[in-house]
Amino acid sequence: QAVVTQEPSLTVSPGGTVTLTCGSSTGAVTSGHYPYWFQQRPGQAPRTLIYDTSINYSWTPARFSGSLLGGKAALTLSGAQPEDEAEYHCLLSYSGARWVFGGGTKLTVL
Amino acid sequence: DVQLVESGGGLVQPGGSLRLSCAASGFSVSNNFMSWVRQAPGKGLEWVSVIYRDGTTYYADSVRGRFTVSRDNSKNTLYLQLSSLRTEDTGVYYCTKTGGPWDWGQGTLVTVSS
């Protein structure tokens, strides 16, 4: 089974920019993996931030954007706010109707 | 608005069984892909299973043969039957409307312990 990798933790300054990445053990991540990004605050359920690589969900602030970067899926946060401190999970779709989550990135705004 | 409400979690002994339910509103479960995702305490998310519109089902390797996903279209409800439970199955189980943006329920806690 494929393994999806994310940075375990990252720190960004308020107002700063940070990029989280999502890699696959099977090779380059492509649009065919339909990369998803979910945000999860402590004690809450996850919620969709980005789907199909770069589509923002209706509630997603414009400071979040998704892309493919260097063979990985990427989530860029430009102009970090204190409320962006959370766990971010990426999800990739594989053939055979399998989805695999990364281990999650704990983002600290400090 | 889409709403998903899970129930049925609780404490169960290793080797035991449990059935989780997910009551949906604001859309039809029969016309959508529906998945279960779980999260062990302090850990990341793990996709568990999916049921397609045509009723086809798929499972993660870790639960295949022990868990069964199903739905009742008349009740607009998704189910997950958990059998031969192990301590490592402990966690919060989320129901999701899958495809396009995923919509999530609030989850139900399953604790497998003697």
Chai-1 contact restraints between the chains, C-beta under 6 A:
chainA,res_idxA,chainB,res_idxB,connection_type,confidence,min_distance_angstrom,max_distance_angstrom,comment,restraint_id
A,Q1,B,D61,contact,1.0,0.0,6.0,A-B,restraint_1
A,A45,B,W104,contact,1.0,0.0,6.0,A-B,restraint_2
A,A45,B,Q106,contact,1.0,0.0,6.0,A-B,restraint_3
A,A45,B,G107,contact,1.0,0.0,6.0,A-B,restraint_4
A,P46,B,W104,contact,1.0,0.0,6.0,A-B,restraint_5
A,T48,B,P101,contact,1.0,0.0,6.0,A-B,restraint_6
A,T48,B,W102,contact,1.0,0.0,6.0,A-B,restraint_7
A,Y51,B,P101,contact,1.0,0.0,6.0,A-B,restraint_8
A,Y57,B,P101,contact,1.0,0.0,6.0,A-B,restraint_9
A,H89,B,L45,contact,1.0,0.0,6.0,A-B,restraint_10
A,A97,B,Y58,contact,1.0,0.0,6.0,A-B,restraint_11
A,W99,B,W47,contact,1.0,0.0,6.0,A-B,restraint_12
A,F101,B,G44,contact,1.0,0.0,6.0,A-B,restraint_13
A,F101,B,L45,contact,1.0,0.0,6.0,A-B,restraint_14
A,G103,B,G44,contact,1.0,0.0,6.0,A-B,restraint_15
A,G104,B,G44,contact,1.0,0.0,6.0,A-B,restraint_16
